[in-house]
């Protein structure tokens, strides 16, 4: 199954719109009334809707990922995007999604800059 994405507060609305125009199902923190929730709460929500969390937060989410993995907690995947152009984020996400399914993203941390 193709990945579904959940963007946190830092990801611009234009990224969400661009991904949607490329056929992705994308949920936004603001649209889901999750603004102000903690990073872990955002990851829990993304997992509850079977979506990969797309974020710019390179400070906290890698740490959370490794904490969860070492304590046998599971998530549906985390994608860390550098703050590059909106077009580049969309291109990199599209490349990633062409290779990795939602099942393959389970418990995985990916950096978009590798795609």
Long-range contacts (C-beta under 8 A, 24 or more apart in sequence): 1-101, 1-102, 1-103, 2-97, 2-101, 2-102, 3-51, 3-52, 3-77, 3-96, 3-97, 3-100, 3-101, 3-102, 3-105, 4-49, 4-50, 4-51, 4-52, 4-102, 5-51, 5-52, 5-53, 5-54, 5-79, 5-93, 6-32, 6-42, 6-45, 6-46, 6-49, 6-51, 6-52, 6-53, 6-54, 7-53, 7-54, 7-55, 8-39, 8-42, 8-53, 8-54, 8-55, 8-56, 8-57, 9-35, 10-55, 10-56, 10-57, 11-54, 11-55, 11-56, 11-81, 12-86, 14-86, 15-54, 15-81, 15-86, 15-89, 15-90, 18-86, 18-87, 18-89, 18-90, 19-90, 19-93, 22-90, 22-94, 24-93, 24-97, 25-51, 26-54, 27-51, 39-64, 40-64, 43-68, 43-75, 43-78, 46-75, 46-76, 47-74, 47-75, 47-76, 50-76, 50-102, 51-76, 52-76, 52-77, 52-78, 52-79, 52-102, 52-105, 53-77, 53-78, 53-79, 54-79, 54-81, 54-93, 55-79, 55-80, 55-81, 56-80, 56-81, 56-82, 56-83, 58-82, 61-109, 62-109, 65-109, 68-107, 69-107, 74-106, 74-107, 75-106, 75-107, 76-102, 76-105, 76-106, 77-102, 77-105, 77-106, 77-107, 77-108, 77-109, 77-110, 78-108, 78-109, 78-110, 79-105, 79-110, 79-111, 79-112, 80-109, 80-110, 80-111, 80-112, 81-112, 81-113, 82-111, 82-112, 82-113
